[in-house]
Amino acid sequence: MPQNIPGPMDTRIDGARLQRTLVPEVVYAESKTLEQIEAAMRALFEAQGFSLATRVPSEMLAPLLSRLPDAAASARARSLRCGRLPRTGFSVGVICAGTSDLGVADEAAFVLDAFGHAVVQLSDVGVAGVHRLLDNLAMFDECSALVVIAGMEGALPSLVAGLVRLPVVAVPTSIGYGVASGGMAALHAMLASCAPGIAVVNVDNGFGAACFAHKVALAAQK
């Protein structure tokens, strides 16, 4: 398969990325027009039988769903897919601290599902009520990795990593007052964590966390 497939409106589709990296090219829809998103999604779907877009503006979801083949979407995740990659047989957990973090959590969960994983999701279990997490940790026993999402002071991934054997992908969110600084406090806390086995992605990057967890899960079968 050629590395670059010419697409409409100067888009160049990397149709070999899935085979090369285990993660397909994905459309980042923010700041794109409806026509640009549709064209890129169609080109990717034709190249590999699957396409995915993240950060889709809410007003564009319904028109894209009506125009694109085998389409499904999540408004809260701001994500849309055409088709789905084959089921992997692996499960990945997605845990978030508060309901304000659910948009990022749903983005991670939507991407993981589109990539073929079963998703085990738990929300509103932040450190202010840690018993809610402890009471439910057993539900992740069969997972290959955990995506753990938190804003404010960003403490939840450190707590989780100190309790489980699984690799943890930490996602800081931009939720929080004042010195939370749009997610910078949570990001710094996660980077400075003393709990081993944590990888940290960018603020609000549920997609990036899902990609890392996807690769972790697939590496387990080697």
Buried (B, 14 or more C-beta within 10 A) or exposed (E): EEEEBEBEEEBEBBBBBBEEEBBBBBBEBEEBEBEBBBBBBBBBBBBBBBBBBBBBBEEBBEEBEEBBEEBBBBEBBBBBBBBBBEEBEBBBBBBBBBEBBBBBBBBBBBBBBBBBBBBBBBBBBBBEEEEBBEEEBEBBEEBBBBBBBBBBBBBBBBBBBBEBEBBBBBBBBBBBEEEBBBBBBBBBBBEEBEBEBBBBBEBBBBBBBBBBBBBBBBEEEE
